[in-house]
């Protein structure tokens, strides 16, 4: 009997419209593109100027997206990875380490150049290297879905911001993030779970674990941090 991955890699399966749709969804909702979007939306929510939003998005684009992406591309050129997804568990160690380092540097840069909601901005940036380190440890023994941890984490962070009364939120600022605008993003979770299994990248258990990690862990971390810093109203 063929395994799930073998079935997905079979020529007949790859010619199927569902396979191509799942593969496209996997590349569109890429873990590396979500942080810049998230930082931008959150700063907009806090009433930051367009210039500051552009600056922080640029910083996050470099350190949370382009540097990790460039390293994976270099792995492909050296024959150490077959695609940008780095599906082999053993091949993920170095990209994780590069990501942790790059995220940490990006956090420091944000702390230096940011002016709006800087404590929360730094706290948000901090959970990226922390959670990547946790996932690295998990990956030593078991392959968890990074696509799912990233998307679920993105949604949970936005929900956390939209549900929290912030002490420093300007009273004359119309909040951008609300439950009504963020909650529909939850629909993407089962779609991406299906896609990752459909292309043979993960088992159902791996995508489910990734979704649970992304939905739960960032909210716990941010709740502890913002209360410790007294950022809530």
Rosetta blueprint (number, residue, H / E / L):
1 X L
2 X L
3 X L
4 X H
5 X H
6 X H
7 X H
8 X H
9 X H
10 X L
11 X H
12 X H
13 X H
14 X H
15 X L
16 X L
17 X H
18 X H
19 X H
20 X H
21 X H
22 X H
23 X H
24 X H
25 X H
26 X H
27 X H
28 X H
29 X L
30 X L
31 X H
32 X H
33 X H
34 X H
35 X H
36 X H
37 X H
38 X H
39 X H
40 X H
41 X H
42 X H
43 X H
44 X H
45 X H
46 X L
47 X L
48 X L
49 X L
50 X H
51 X H
52 X H
53 X H
54 X H
55 X H
56 X H
57 X H
58 X H
59 X H
60 X H
61 X H
62 X H
63 X H
64 X H
65 X H
66 X H
67 X H
68 X H
69 X H
70 X H
71 X H
72 X H
73 X H
74 X H
75 X H
76 X H
77 X H
78 X L
79 X L
80 X L
81 X L
82 X L
83 X L
84 X L
85 X L
86 X L
87 X L
88 X L
89 X H
90 X H
91 X H
92 X H
93 X H
94 X H
95 X H
96 X H
97 X H
98 X H
99 X H
100 X H
101 X H
102 X H
103 X H
104 X H
105 X H
106 X H
107 X H
108 X H
109 X H
110 X H
111 X H
112 X H
113 X H
114 X L
115 X L
116 X L
117 X L
118 X H
119 X H
120 X H
121 X H
122 X H
123 X H
124 X H
125 X H
126 X H
127 X H
128 X H
129 X H
130 X H
131 X H
132 X H
133 X H
134 X H
135 X H
136 X H
137 X H
138 X H
139 X H
140 X L
141 X L
142 X L
143 X L
144 X L
145 X L
146 X H
147 X H
148 X H
149 X H
150 X H
151 X H
152 X H
153 X H
154 X H
155 X H
156 X H
157 X H
158 X H
159 X H
160 X H
161 X H
162 X H
163 X H
164 X L
165 X L
166 X E
167 X L
168 X L
169 X L
170 X L
171 X L
172 X L
173 X L
174 X L
175 X L
176 X L
177 X L
178 X L
179 X H
180 X H
181 X H
182 X H
183 X H
184 X H
185 X H
186 X H
187 X H
188 X H
189 X H
190 X H
191 X H
192 X H
193 X H
194 X H
195 X H
196 X H
197 X H
198 X H
199 X L
200 X L
201 X L
202 X L
203 X L
204 X H
205 X H
206 X H
207 X H
208 X H
209 X H
210 X H
211 X H
212 X H
213 X H
214 X H
215 X H
216 X H
217 X H
218 X H
219 X H
220 X H
221 X H
222 X H
223 X H
224 X H
225 X H
226 X H
227 X H
228 X H
229 X H
230 X L
231 X L
232 X E
233 X L
